[in-house]
Amino acid sequence: MTKTPPSRRGITFEVGAQLEARDRLKNWSANIEKINYEDEKVLIHYRQWSHRYDEWFDWTSPYLRPLDRVQLRREGLQDNQPTSVFRVNEKVLACWVDCRYYPAKVLDVRRDGLYSSYTVKFFDGVVKTVKPTKIKPYRAEVMVFTFPSLE
């Protein structure tokens, strides 16, 4: 009788599947090299490292996790929230490196499976590629200042 690997969100237990594995120091990008159904273990190869560092992990090990945890959280959020899709030449607010949002125009929209990005041009002429979480609809907000009387 062959045993089946557990169902873990974000991890596909098959040879060549990508995931993160924790060694003694930190998490590393890794691939599944072999699966031992008898002992319920997987042989993990750390990418860009020699095969002599490959390790066997129990397939229920907490040291194995999906490759991109942030993306999984975003997937969960997208089920509940409608995603706003921006079009080329649309005016938007895009996040700059100082974490503030500035007016920009969408130059290009890229959708590659789960990943997408927008290339925007800020009004000072700088072009930058941003993630969908770093862009929001443009609202023309009129700021009204009241000045104290000088009397």
Residue pairs with C-beta under 8 A, 6 or more apart in sequence:
2 37
3 37
3 38
3 40
4 37
5 13
5 35
5 40
5 42
5 59
6 13
6 59
6 60
8 64
8 66
9 66
9 72
10 19
10 65
10 66
10 67
10 68
10 69
10 72
11 17
11 19
11 64
11 65
11 66
13 32
13 35
13 42
13 59
14 32
14 35
15 32
15 33
15 34
15 35
16 31
16 32
17 31
17 32
18 29
18 30
18 31
18 67
19 30
19 31
19 32
19 44
19 64
19 65
19 66
19 67
20 27
20 28
20 29
20 30
20 64
20 65
20 66
20 67
21 27
21 28
21 30
21 44
21 46
21 55
21 57
21 63
21 64
22 28
22 63
22 64
22 65
23 46
23 53
23 55
27 65
28 46
28 47
28 49
29 46
29 47
29 48
29 67
30 44
30 45
30 46
30 47
31 44
31 45
31 47
32 42
32 43
32 44
32 45
33 42
33 43
33 44
33 45
33 54
34 42
34 43
35 41
35 42
35 43
35 59
36 42
36 43
36 56
40 58
40 59
40 60
41 56
41 57
41 58
41 59
42 56
42 57
42 59
42 64
43 54
43 55
43 56
44 54
44 55
44 56
44 57
44 64
45 51
45 54
46 53
46 54
57 63
57 64
66 72
71 114
71 115
74 133
75 114
83 132
84 136
84 137
85 109
86 92
86 106
86 109
86 118
86 135
86 137
87 106
87 109
88 106
88 107
88 108
88 109
89 105
89 106
90 105
90 106
90 138
91 103
91 104
91 105
91 138
92 103
92 104
92 105
92 106
92 118
92 120
92 135
92 136
92 137
92 138
93 101
93 102
93 103
93 104
93 135
93 136
93 137
93 138
93 139
94 101
94 102
94 104
94 118
94 120
94 122
94 128
94 130
94 134
94 135
95 101
95 130
95 134
95 135
96 102
96 122
96 128
101 136
102 122
102 123
103 122
103 123
103 138
104 120
104 121
104 122
104 123
104 135
105 120
105 121
105 123
106 118
106 119
106 120
107 119
107 120
107 121
107 127
108 118
108 119
109 116
109 118
109 119
110 116
110 117
110 118
110 119
116 131
116 132
117 129
117 130
117 131
117 132
118 129
118 130
118 131
118 132
118 135
119 127
119 128
119 129
120 127
120 128
120 129
120 130
120 135
121 127
122 128
